[in-house]
Structure formats: C-alpha cells, structure tokens
Amino acid sequence: MLALLAAAPALPLDEAGKYVAGAYIVFLVLIVVYVAIMASKLQRMEKELRELAGFAESRANGEMAEPAESDREQVSADV
C-alpha cells in the first residue's frame, strides 16, 4: 500500500505542470517587487547621504549654513 502511494503522483502530470509554472511566476513576481522596493530605498538613502555629505563639507569649510526648516521636516518625515 505504501509503495502504491509513493509511486502515484498527487496530481496528474498534465495538471501539475500548470501549478508548478504558476508557482514559479508568483515567486518571480515577488522577487521583482522585492528588488524594486530595495532599489527605491537605496536611492533614497543615497540622496540623503549626499545631502549629509554636503552639509558636512560646508561645515568643514567654515560655512555655518543651516538647512531650511522645510528640509528638516522633509527629512524627518521620510524616516
């Protein structure tokens, strides 16, 4: 009896192929969405890092330029 269950597939192969293809497509879509989210986060972090580097460079040059109030609110809202 156990050998019969092991030999018989859960679904006929012609039907199982559709589900396997569907599972691969769903997995691929999830990977693409994840990579897109990570890329957008990376872009935002690079932009903020460039702004911080600019502030640090201007401060090192002796310019005590404060960021505008709207810039401070925008940066804190993004976090």
C-alpha positions in Angstrom: 0.0 0.0 0.0 2.8 2.4 0.9 4.6 1.7 -2.3 1.5 2.5 -4.3 1.2 5.9 -2.6 4.8 6.7 -3.3 4.6 5.7 -6.9 1.4 7.7 -7.7 1.8 11.5 -8.0 -0.5 13.8 -6.1 -1.8 15.3 -9.3 -1.6 14.0 -12.9 1.5 15.5 -14.5 -0.5 17.4 -17.1 -2.3 19.3 -14.4 0.7 19.6 -12.0 2.7 21.5 -14.7 0.2 24.4 -14.6 0.6 24.7 -10.9 4.4 24.5 -11.0 4.5 27.2 -13.7 2.1 29.3 -11.7 4.2 28.9 -8.5 7.4 30.0 -10.4 5.6 33.0 -11.9 4.4 34.1 -8.4 7.9 33.6 -7.0 9.5 35.6 -9.8 6.9 38.4 -9.3 7.7 38.5 -5.6 11.4 38.7 -6.3 11.0 41.5 -8.8 8.8 43.5 -6.3 11.3 43.0 -3.5 14.2 44.2 -5.7 12.2 47.2 -6.8 11.5 48.1 -3.2 15.1 47.7 -2.2 16.2 49.8 -5.1 13.9 52.7 -4.2 15.1 52.5 -0.6 18.7 52.6 -1.8 18.1 55.6 -4.0 16.5 57.5 -1.1 19.4 56.6 1.2 22.0 57.7 -1.3 20.2 61.0 -1.8 20.1 61.6 2.0 23.8 60.6 2.2 24.7 63.1 -0.5 22.8 65.8 1.4 24.5 64.9 4.7 27.9 64.9 2.9 27.2 68.4 1.5 26.3 69.7 5.0 29.4 68.2 6.5 31.6 69.6 3.7 30.1 73.1 4.1 30.6 72.9 7.8 34.2 71.8 7.4 34.8 74.7 5.1 33.6 77.1 7.8 30.2 77.8 6.3 27.7 77.6 9.1 24.7 77.2 6.7 21.7 75.8 8.4 19.3 73.7 6.4 15.9 75.3 5.7 13.1 74.5 8.0 11.2 72.7 5.2 14.2 70.5 4.5 14.4 69.4 8.2 10.7 68.5 8.2 11.0 66.6 4.9 14.0 64.5 6.1 12.3 63.7 9.4 9.1 62.7 7.6 10.9 60.3 5.3 12.3 58.3 8.2 
